[in-house]
Amino acid sequence: MSEKRPVAGAGIIVFRGDEVLLIRRGKPPYKGEWSIPGGKIEHGETAEEAALRELDEETGVKAEIIGLVGVVDSIGARQGEGDWHFVLIDYAARWLSGEPVAADDVSDAQFLPLDEAIERTRWDKTRSVIRRARDMVRAFPSPQSGA
């Protein structure tokens, strides 16, 4: 008998100016829904490394992490998708390079104006971490700004 345990995952909220990067999930759970890039943390990998790896694998975009936004639990079940429990460690980041191209388990990837990104995401916890990440990125001086 195997004991079910939560799965650790890392997400990344990338801002390019006033735009935020969203991906459309290509597989369950929440297939077809808009979210932030991210995925499971691999053995021997830090959460930050996982967030940056998933960003690259899913979109081809490069970013610098500004800081930890928070930890969110995703616990649920859907017919045809089974049940799940993910502990998601989310980071705020600033875009460095690359245009988003959907890859890996993603069907679309786009930088969107903040209001449109918030409107496209259905989960209140995702909307919350996007808003918190925006505040963090705005408070953290960009190297290009000379601040």
N, C-alpha and C positions, 0 to 999 in steps of 0.2 A: 504494500500500500504506500503510495507516494503522497507526501504532505505538500499541499499547495503553499507557495510562498509568493510574495510580491516580486516583481521584476523591476530592477533599477533602470531608469532611462534618463537621457539628458536632452534638453531642448535648447534652442538658441533663437533669440529675437534680434534680428539684424536690421539696423536702421541705416539707410542711405539718405542723408539729409532728413527730410520729413516723411520719407517713404519707409514702409516696413515690408520685409520679405515674408510672403506666405507660400505654402505648398498645398497642393490638393492631394489628399491621401489616396494612394492607389491600391491599398489592401486594408482588410479589417484590422482592428475595429475602426469604425467611422470612415469606411471607404467612400471616396467622393467628396468628403468634407474638407474645408479649408482649415489649415492649422499652421503651426510654426514648424520649421525643420527640427528633426530629432529622431532618436531611436534608442535601442538598448545599449547599455554600457557593456563592453566586452571585458572578459577576465583580463586583469593586468592593466587596464586602461583607466585613467582618471575621468571623472565626469566632464571636465573641461575638454579633455582630448576627445571624448566621445561626441560632445556637442559639435566641435569643429570638424571631426571626421564625417559625422552625419550631414552636416551642412555641405561639405565638399561632395560627398557621394550623391546626395539628393538634388543639388542645385549647381555645383561647380563654382559657387561663390566662396571667396575668402573674406574673413573678418577677424577683428581683434575683439577679444572678450573684455568688457568693461567691468563686469561684476556679477555676482549672484543676485538674481531677482527673487527667487524663492523655491520652495519645494511644494509640489502639488501631487495629491493622490488621485489617480483615475481608477475607479472601481466600478465595474459594471458587467452587464450581460446583455446580449442581443441575440435574438433567434438567428441561427445560421452562423453566428460569429463566436459562440461560446461565452465564457465569462473570463474576466481579467482583473488584475490588480497591478497597476504600474505606479511606482514612486518616481515622479518626474522632477529632475533638478534642472531649473531653467536659468539661463544666463542672458544678460543684455550684451549686445555687441554692436560694433560699428563696422560697416562695410569697408573693405580694403580694395577688392578688385573682383572682376568677373560679372558677366550678365547671367541671370538665372536660366538654367536649362534643366527641365525635368528629367530625372534619371533615377535609377534604383527602383524604389517602391513608390514613386511619386508620379502623378499623371499631369501635373502642371506646377509651375513655379513662377511667381511674379512679385516685383516690387510694386506696392500699392500705396496710395495716400492713406494716412492713418485712419480717417473716418471710414473709407471704403473697406479697409482691412478689418476694422472692428465690426462693420456690418456683415462681412462675409463669414466671420467666425461665429459659430453657434454656441460654443461652450463658454459659460460665464467666466470660468477660471482662465481660459486662454485670453479672453478680452482683458481680464484683470492683469495678467502678467505682461501683456503688450503695453498697457498704459503705464505700468510701473517701470518697464524697461525704457520707455520713451523718456520718462522723468530722469532716470539714471543717465541715459546717454546725453540728454540736454545739460545735466549738471557736471558732466565729465568733459573738460576742455579737449577739443580736437587738436592734435599736433599741428594741423594746417592753419588753425585759427590764430596761432601765436600766443595763446593764453597760457 
